[in-house]
Amino acid sequence: MNLINPKKLLLSKWTAVEPVEKQKHFLVTKVMLPETPDGRIEWIEIEAVYTKATAKLRWPELRDQAKWRRGWA
């Protein structure tokens, strides 16, 4: 399991284990903050480096090593 500090998510780099449509490298461009200050971060926006396409996903999904690797490998 990838250890991720939600405070360090913004601008972190990720590599998809199985690229989709030639999109392999991603950058976290937005962290959606919870409405309450004591709430947990649930959603992030990632941007493909090659195509600049964006996608919204739950940030705990980045912990799945079968799908994501931290950094650009």
ChimeraX attribute file (.defattr): number of C-alpha atoms within 10 A of each C-alpha:
attribute: neighborCount
match mode: 1-to-1
recipient: residues
	/A:1	10
	/A:2	13
	/A:3	9
	/A:4	13
	/A:5	7
	/A:6	14
	/A:7	8
	/A:8	10
	/A:9	16
	/A:10	15
	/A:11	14
	/A:12	14
	/A:13	19
	/A:14	21
	/A:15	20
	/A:16	20
	/A:17	14
	/A:18	12
	/A:19	11
	/A:20	8
	/A:21	7
	/A:22	10
	/A:23	17
	/A:24	18
	/A:25	23
	/A:26	27
	/A:27	21
	/A:28	21
	/A:29	17
	/A:30	15
	/A:31	20
	/A:32	14
	/A:33	13
	/A:34	12
	/A:35	9
	/A:36	7
	/A:37	8
	/A:38	7
	/A:39	9
	/A:40	12
	/A:41	17
	/A:42	15
	/A:43	17
	/A:44	20
	/A:45	18
	/A:46	25
	/A:47	21
	/A:48	19
	/A:49	14
	/A:50	11
	/A:51	12
	/A:52	12
	/A:53	11
	/A:54	15
	/A:55	13
	/A:56	14
	/A:57	13
	/A:58	12
	/A:59	19
	/A:60	15
	/A:61	13
	/A:62	20
	/A:63	15
	/A:64	11
	/A:65	13
	/A:66	11
	/A:67	13
	/A:68	20
	/A:69	19
	/A:70	18
	/A:71	13
	/A:72	13
	/A:73	11
